[in-house]
Amino acid sequence: MSCMVAGWGLVYVGRIVWALRVAGLMYAGLVLAGIFGVISSPKGMYALFAFIVLIKLTSALAAARLAHKHDDIAAPPGVRFHILYVAALAGVTLILFLPLKSMLLGYQLYQIPSGSMSPTLAIGDYIVTDTRYSKPKVGDIVVYRFNGTEATKRVAAVGGDTLAIVNGDLINNGHNLGLFFAPANRVKEAYSLTLAPLKVEADHVYLLGDNRDVSNDSRFMGQVAIDDITGKVTGIWFSNEPAKIGSTFE
């Protein structure tokens, strides 16, 4: 019971105050992790998961020990209290992980649906983003809104930058950034090799996919407003490629 709902097993053996303390500790830890930006990275997510598992297992073991000592069990509450306890914690969980997730906890999870950022992000990779991100930098991987959906690309230039592509190389403010994370065998098409010089508008970014030949990015959809960026990709928390699990991006 405690493994399903924090402290529920302690309620079963009549330790209601203990149960509330366990639940309070777990949610306090979750909120503090969000406030300090711990969750918005793969390692932070793993640490938080371990913390929650530890809390639940410890309370489950405590409840089992009390249940084994029949003479030490306090009067258990009725079914109505059990329902109320579970419903209350379920409500708190839903509020935290739905409307308050981005604002309070500061992270979002996504699964990559396309190959436009391959090989950096492959189809099926699970990523975590920092939703408190507000100052894009060249090289950052971001999630943004476009035509009612969310997609992932890399920032090639920010507001005020002058950008061009010459023979596949990215030229930002006169600096040659090379292929800019794109593998050479994915920069073959004419539209990937050349881009006439342009200036990025204020409060906008110019986005490119690492898999440049098959990426629907700013070359086709135009510049993206910073307000349409929903977060910075900080890493991969799960992947079908074991070597990528836990990868982080600066």
C-alpha positions as CSV (number, residue, x, y, z in Angstrom):
1,M,0.0,0.0,0.0
2,S,2.8,2.4,0.9
3,C,4.5,1.7,-2.4
4,M,1.4,2.8,-4.3
5,V,0.5,5.8,-2.2
6,A,3.0,7.5,0.2
7,G,2.2,6.5,3.8
8,W,-0.9,4.5,3.0
9,G,0.4,1.4,4.8
10,L,1.0,3.5,7.9
11,V,-2.7,4.6,7.7
12,Y,-3.7,0.9,7.6
13,V,-1.9,0.3,10.9
14,G,-3.3,3.4,12.5
15,R,-0.3,5.7,12.3
16,I,-2.1,8.6,10.6
17,V,0.3,11.3,11.8
18,W,3.3,9.2,10.6
19,A,1.6,8.8,7.3
20,L,1.0,12.5,6.9
21,R,4.6,13.2,7.8
22,V,5.8,10.7,5.2
23,A,3.6,12.2,2.5
24,G,4.6,15.8,3.5
25,L,8.3,14.8,3.3
26,M,7.9,13.3,-0.1
27,Y,6.0,16.3,-1.6
28,A,8.3,18.8,0.1
29,G,11.3,17.1,-1.4
30,L,9.6,17.1,-4.8
31,V,8.7,20.8,-4.7
32,L,12.2,21.8,-3.4
33,A,13.8,19.8,-6.1
34,G,11.7,21.7,-8.6
35,I,12.4,25.1,-7.1
36,F,16.2,24.5,-7.1
37,G,16.1,23.1,-10.7
38,V,17.2,19.6,-9.7
39,I,14.6,17.8,-11.8
40,S,15.3,19.4,-15.1
41,S,18.2,17.1,-15.9
42,P,18.5,13.4,-16.3
43,K,20.7,12.9,-13.2
44,G,18.3,15.1,-11.2
45,M,15.4,13.0,-12.3
46,Y,17.2,9.7,-11.4
47,A,18.0,11.2,-7.9
48,L,14.4,12.3,-7.3
49,F,13.1,8.9,-8.4
50,A,15.5,7.2,-6.0
51,F,14.4,9.6,-3.2
52,I,10.7,8.8,-3.8
53,V,11.4,5.1,-3.9
54,L,13.4,5.3,-0.6
55,I,10.6,7.2,1.1
56,K,8.0,4.7,0.0
57,L,10.0,1.6,0.8
58,T,11.0,3.0,4.3
59,S,7.3,3.7,5.1
60,A,6.3,0.3,3.8
61,L,8.8,-1.5,5.9
62,A,7.8,0.5,9.0
63,A,4.1,-0.3,8.4
64,A,5.0,-4.0,7.9
65,R,7.0,-4.1,11.1
66,L,4.1,-2.5,13.0
67,A,1.6,-4.9,11.5
68,H,3.8,-7.8,12.6
69,K,3.6,-6.5,16.2
70,H,-0.1,-7.0,16.6
71,D,-0.1,-5.5,20.1
72,D,1.5,-2.3,18.8
73,I,-1.1,-1.5,16.2
74,A,-3.2,1.6,16.9
75,A,-6.9,1.6,16.0
76,P,-7.1,1.6,12.2
77,P,-9.3,4.2,10.6
78,G,-12.4,3.3,8.6
79,V,-12.7,2.7,4.9
80,R,-14.0,6.3,4.4
81,F,-10.7,7.7,5.8
82,H,-8.7,5.5,3.5
83,I,-10.6,6.7,0.5
84,L,-10.2,10.3,1.6
85,Y,-6.4,9.9,2.2
86,V,-5.8,8.3,-1.2
87,A,-8.0,10.8,-3.0
88,A,-6.3,13.8,-1.3
89,L,-2.8,12.6,-2.3
90,A,-3.9,11.7,-5.8
91,G,-5.3,15.2,-6.1
92,V,-2.1,16.8,-4.9
93,T,-0.1,14.7,-7.4
94,L,-2.3,15.6,-10.3
95,I,-2.0,19.3,-9.5
96,L,1.7,19.2,-9.2
97,F,2.3,17.1,-12.4
98,L,-0.3,18.8,-14.6
99,P,-1.0,22.5,-14.2
100,L,2.0,23.3,-12.0
101,K,4.5,21.0,-13.6
102,S,6.3,23.6,-15.8
103,M,6.0,26.5,-13.4
104,L,6.7,24.9,-10.0
105,L,8.7,21.8,-10.9
106,G,10.5,23.4,-13.9
107,Y,10.7,20.5,-16.3
108,Q,8.9,18.7,-19.0
109,L,9.4,15.3,-20.6
110,Y,9.1,14.5,-24.4
111,Q,9.6,11.6,-26.7
112,I,11.4,12.5,-30.0
113,P,9.0,11.7,-32.9
114,S,11.2,12.5,-35.9
115,G,14.7,12.2,-37.2
116,S,15.4,15.9,-37.8
117,M,17.9,16.1,-34.9
118,S,19.5,12.7,-35.6
119,P,22.1,11.5,-34.6
120,T,22.0,13.8,-31.6
121,L,18.4,12.9,-30.8
122,A,17.0,9.7,-32.4
123,I,13.4,8.8,-33.0
124,G,12.1,7.3,-29.7
125,D,14.6,9.1,-27.4
126,Y,13.1,10.4,-24.2
127,I,14.3,13.9,-23.3
128,V,13.9,16.3,-20.4
129,T,13.7,20.1,-20.7
130,D,14.3,23.0,-18.4
131,T,11.1,25.1,-18.7
132,R,12.6,28.1,-16.9
133,Y,14.9,28.7,-19.8
134,S,14.6,32.2,-21.2
135,K,17.9,33.3,-22.8
136,P,18.7,31.2,-25.8
137,K,22.3,30.8,-26.8
138,V,23.8,29.6,-30.1
139,G,24.2,25.8,-29.9
140,D,21.3,25.2,-27.4
141,I,18.8,22.5,-28.3
142,V,15.3,23.8,-27.6
143,V,11.6,22.7,-27.8
144,Y,9.3,25.2,-29.4
145,R,5.7,25.6,-30.5
146,F,4.9,25.6,-34.2
147,N,1.4,25.2,-35.8
148,G,-0.1,23.8,-32.7
149,T,2.6,21.2,-32.1
150,E,6.0,21.1,-30.3
151,A,9.3,20.2,-32.1
152,T,13.0,20.2,-31.3
153,K,15.8,22.0,-33.1
154,R,19.1,23.7,-32.4
155,V,19.6,27.4,-32.0
156,A,21.9,28.6,-34.9
157,A,21.5,32.3,-34.2
158,V,19.8,34.7,-31.9
159,G,18.3,38.2,-32.3
160,G,20.7,40.6,-33.9
161,D,23.0,37.9,-35.4
162,T,23.9,37.9,-39.0
163,L,23.7,34.3,-40.4
164,A,24.7,32.6,-43.6
165,I,25.6,29.1,-44.8
166,V,28.5,28.7,-47.3
167,N,29.4,25.2,-48.6
168,G,27.5,23.7,-45.7
169,D,29.4,25.7,-43.1
170,L,27.4,28.0,-40.7
171,I,28.7,31.6,-40.6
172,N,27.5,33.5,-37.6
173,N,28.5,37.1,-37.3
174,G,31.5,36.4,-39.5
175,H,32.6,33.4,-37.5
176,N,32.8,30.0,-39.3
177,L,31.1,27.4,-37.0
178,G,31.8,24.6,-39.5
179,L,29.0,22.1,-40.1
180,F,27.5,23.1,-36.7
181,F,26.8,19.6,-35.2
182,A,25.5,18.3,-38.6
183,P,27.3,15.1,-39.9
184,A,28.9,15.7,-43.3
185,N,26.8,12.9,-44.9
186,R,23.7,14.8,-43.9
187,V,24.6,18.1,-45.5
188,K,24.3,17.1,-49.2
189,E,21.3,18.9,-50.6
190,A,21.6,22.4,-52.2
191,Y,19.3,23.9,-49.5
192,S,21.7,22.6,-46.8
193,L,24.8,23.9,-48.5
194,T,23.9,27.5,-49.1
195,L,21.9,30.2,-47.3
196,A,22.0,33.8,-48.3
197,P,23.0,36.2,-45.5
198,L,20.2,37.3,-43.2
199,K,19.7,39.1,-39.9
200,V,17.8,37.5,-37.1
201,E,15.0,39.7,-35.7
202,A,15.0,40.9,-32.1
203,D,13.4,38.4,-29.7
204,H,13.7,35.6,-32.3
205,V,16.0,32.7,-33.0
206,Y,17.0,30.9,-36.1
207,L,16.8,27.1,-35.7
208,L,18.4,24.3,-37.6
209,G,18.2,20.5,-37.3
210,D,21.3,18.5,-37.0
211,N,20.0,16.2,-39.7
212,R,20.0,19.2,-42.0
213,D,19.0,17.5,-45.2
214,V,15.6,16.3,-43.8
215,S,14.9,19.0,-41.2
216,N,11.9,21.3,-41.4
217,D,13.5,24.3,-39.6
218,S,13.9,28.0,-40.0
219,R,15.0,27.7,-43.6
220,F,11.4,26.7,-44.4
221,M,9.2,27.9,-41.5
222,G,11.0,31.1,-40.7
223,Q,12.4,32.5,-37.5
224,V,10.9,31.5,-34.2
225,A,9.8,33.9,-31.5
226,I,11.5,33.4,-28.1
227,D,8.0,33.4,-26.6
228,D,7.3,30.2,-28.6
229,I,10.2,28.3,-27.0
230,T,9.0,26.1,-24.2
231,G,12.3,24.9,-22.8
232,K,15.9,23.9,-23.3
233,V,16.7,20.2,-23.8
234,T,19.1,19.3,-21.0
235,G,19.6,15.6,-21.7
236,I,18.3,12.1,-22.6
237,W,16.8,10.3,-19.7
238,F,16.0,7.1,-21.6
239,S,16.9,5.7,-25.0
240,N,16.9,2.5,-27.0
241,E,20.6,3.1,-27.3
242,P,22.0,2.3,-23.8
243,A,25.1,4.5,-24.4
244,K,22.9,7.6,-24.7
245,I,20.9,7.1,-21.5
246,G,21.9,9.9,-19.1
247,S,23.5,12.1,-21.8
248,T,23.4,15.8,-21.0
249,F,23.7,18.9,-23.2
250,E,25.3,22.1,-22.1
